[in-house]
Structures are given as structure tokens and as C-alpha cells.
Amino acid sequence: MKLIGISPRLLYENGVEKQFLNTRYAKQLTSRGFNTIMILTNNPNVEEILNLCDAFLITGGSDIEPAYYNEKNEGQSKKVYPDLDVLDKAIVEHAFKNQKPILGICRGHQAINIFLGGSLYQHIDNHEDLAKDHMVQTTKNDFLAFKETINVNSYHHQAVKELAPGLELIASYSDGTVEAFVHKTLPIIGIQWHPEILADSEETKLIFDLFKKYIEEK
């Protein structure tokens, strides 16, 4: 049975760091017949763990250190966790090198772009806390058969600026914000919105079914 590694997210309660996984992500995978495992930060040899996994899901979360795309953080990138950045970078690079499927959602979408050589806008307006009615225009492509216009959610204040080499834009907002991409030749998907929240939507089914197809083809 295929094993999918999922990145953790961090929170601090009373000065104690906790690593966790929102189960909405895992349910989209377990319901499709896959085992899942959360990959913790700071493992002494994370490559051994990554080698066990057949594919990866990088989840949403906090901002990424802008030094990774050659910019300074002058206060626009919030709650940057270095250990989390190191882990997400290791996952993206391992998946790319070994041509393993990877799906990035929100921060994960941005992480894929950064660690494959792209960049971000450190702050954009009017994209935070939009639970519904965030209308996105899609581009006809060979990977995801979205409708021409789709209604999604939006919970981010950073966005892809320059796409990394090999990535293809397949959805954008009216202000030009990159909302989804795929890799032209590798099993890589990036989604800026949160499809796991819109669990019953047609778009969510298309995204996770394509991810399943990529995994089963490996």
C-alpha cells in the first residue's frame, strides 16, 4: 500500500511547541486508499523517512523565510519557523529529485514554487479570510479539467510572484494572483486555496483524484 508523507504545522501554547496535522488533509488521502504519516521537523536523518514515502502533501500554514528567494524580511513575512522551512525544502527537493508526486496547498503551493526556484510577493491585499465567493479564472490544460470560472476560498496574504522553471499556470484571480499550477512533466500540483475545506466540491475531487492517479502510476 502506498504511503503519503504529510508535512506538519506548528503552534505554541504556553511556550510549548506543538506539531500537528489538520485531519481534513489526511481524510482526502485515506478515503482514496492511502496510508498517511506526519513527518516531524528536526529528524537527524530526514532522508531516511522521505525514502519510505511514495508521495507527499505539503499543507497550509505560516510564511516562509524570504531569504530563500533572495529577499529580506522587513516585517511582511509573519510567523516564520526555520525548522519548518528546512523540512518543506527537504520534501520538495526529494520529491523533485526522485520524481515522486507532490501536492502543495496554500503555504505548500508557495513552498513548491520557492524551493524549485520561484519567488513570492510578501504581501498582497484582499485575499485573507474569504471563506467563499473567491472567483478564480482557469486556463485550459491537460491536467485538471476545471470549469472556466470556479468559486473557491482564500486564506493567504502572500502569493507566487515568479513561477519556478517547469511550472504551468492553470488558475488565477482577477488581480493576476497565481491560484494553481502544475509541473509540465513531473507529478507536481500546487493549489493556493484550501480544497480540503471544500471537501465535496467538484474541484477538490479533481485535484485529489489527479494526485491519486500520479501516486498509483509510480
C-alpha positions, 0 to 999 in steps of 0.5 A, a space after each residue: 500500500 502506498 504511503 503519503 508523507 504529510 508535512 506538519 504545522 506548528 503552534 505554541 501554547 504556553 511556550 510549548 511547541 506543538 506539531 500537528 496535522 489538520 485531519 481534513 488533509 489526511 481524510 482526502 488521502 485515506 478515503 482514496 486508499 492511502 496510508 498517511 504519516 506526519 513527518 516531524 521537523 528536526 529528524 537527524 536523518 530526514 532522508 531516511 523517512 522521505 525514502 519510505 514515502 511514495 508521495 507527499 502533501 505539503 499543507 497550509 500554514 505560516 510564511 516562509 523565510 524570504 531569504 530563500 528567494 533572495 529577499 529580506 524580511 522587513 516585517 511582511 513575512 509573519 510567523 516564520 519557523 526555520 525548522 519548518 522551512 528546512 523540512 518543506 525544502 527537504 520534501 520538495 527537493 526529494 520529491 523533485 529529485 526522485 520524481 515522486 508526486 507532490 501536492 502543495 496547498 496554500 503555504 505548500 503551493 508557495 513552498 513548491 514554487 520557492 524551493 524549485 526556484 520561484 519567488 513570492 510577493 510578501 504581501 498582497 491585499 484582499 485575499 485573507 479570510 474569504 471563506 467563499 465567493 473567491 472567483 478564480 479564472 482557469 486556463 485550459 490544460 491537460 491536467 485538471 479539467 476545471 470549469 472556466 470560472 470556479 468559486 473557491 476560498 482564500 486564506 493567504 496574504 502572500 502569493 507566487 510572484 515568479 513561477 519556478 522553471 517547469 511550472 504551468 499556470 492553470 488558475 488565477 484571480 482577477 488581480 493576476 494572483 497565481 491560484 494553481 499550477 502544475 509541473 509540465 512533466 513531473 507529478 507536481 500540483 500546487 493549489 493556493 486555496 484550501 480544497 480540503 475545506 471544500 471537501 465535496 466540491 467538484 474541484 477538490 475531487 479533481 485535484 485529489 483524484 489527479 494526485 491519486 492517479 500520479 501516486 498509483 502510476 509510480 
